[in-house]
Amino acid sequence: MQTNLVQQFANTPEGQEAEDILRACVHCGFCTATCPTYQELNDERDGPRGRIYLMKMFLEGGEVTEKTREHLDRCLTCRSCETTCPSGVQYGRLVDISRGLLDREMPRSPRERWVRWGLTRVLPNRQLFGSMLKLGQAFRPVLPQALRAKVPPRRQASPWPASSHSRVVLALAGCVQPSATPNTNAAAARVLDKLGITLVEAPEAGCCGAVNYHLSEHERGLEQMRRNIDAWWPAIEAGAEAIVMTASGCGAMVQDYGHLLKDDPVYANKAKRVSELCTDLGAFLLNEDLEPLKASAGAGKVAFHCPCTLQHAMKQTGVVEQVLTRAGVDLAQTRDKHLCCGSAGTYSVLQPEMSQKLLDNKIKALTVEDPVRIVTANIGCQLHIESKAQVPVHHWIELLDR
């Protein structure tokens, strides 16, 4: 693709990166076949190829309107197009860069700014989100049905193992997971304990930075990344062998720390090391002897939902399925595995209509064999699917902990 960026963008690192990504696109359109929003709307501007043209037009100084922003906002950033693209176009990075620059050049309405400000201040704040969730759970029985479905029930975490081992791996508690699904990391700790591995959370580590970064507050997101690196670094220096991610949305972000902080003179090398150590829990367990876990597998068919961040960003398609099969779990057949469930971080809040359409499609695709439960690998997907599913929804590691 030929490009001619205006000077205000061409002379910046972000602009240069965007130009390199644009030039890799060959207009083939393979991406439209796997784009969830294009499948629903059949509008070229709501598919990756059309959005690339819109972003190119903006970066070259062309006229952009609120309609342009609407089509970019409707993108889930699921990155299914990246898996399909034969040219290796880094579409997710292009969208992050373009949205950030567009919000800077053409500020949003006061209402939109207020909603996004609220999301970036509440969701990444573990204590504040936890307090608000407890309040919502207390009033859950009297809430309207639509709102009640969005408030997850109270859950308790089982005890972490008391033993310790010479092999140590790190985990990220994150921001939403500790209060919404507190048993996820506890279950992971117990499973790893059975394999002779100690899982450790760094108390100072918080939000991975994804919420702020994907909502165009790039510097706030980068600060959260630096804070997590500082929190993990003593354990890394002490010999922690991996940073094991139990939420693939966070994993997709942490694996990009090295790239996003590559120009930071203080954190570049540390960020690169953190990204190298970052691995999804499924990929980590695949290299272990899973014989001690086989007795834990429950009865009945189980449907696995592979989050977009796991299959398209972390490139771990089929990995968790292999772990579950080796552990004796009977996996149900599902359809349209490459399509997003509609959660997509804050997308379910900002684009509720499209999100619900995609959720309905996903639940149908996951339940073609009437599974007794659905499991997934990301907190956002878990809560979103749970809001409408007629069977229990868990993190897959809880199966192995049974």
TAHUZI-V948245 format. One record per helix or strand of 2 or more residues. SS is the DSSP state (A for helix, B for strand). FROM is the first residue (numbers start at 1). TO is the last residue. If there is no record, write none. Layout:
SS:FROM:TO, SS:FROM:TO
This chain:
A:7:10, A:13:24, A:30:34, A:36:41, A:44:46, A:48:59, A:66:73, A:80:84, A:91:105, A:110:122, A:126:138, A:140:142, A:145:148, B:167:171, A:177:180, A:183:194, B:197:201, A:210:214, A:218:237, B:243:245, A:248:254, A:257:260, A:268:277, B:278:280, A:281:286, A:291:296, B:301:305, A:308:313, A:319:326, B:330:331, A:347:350, A:352:366, B:373:376, A:379:386, B:392:395, A:397:400
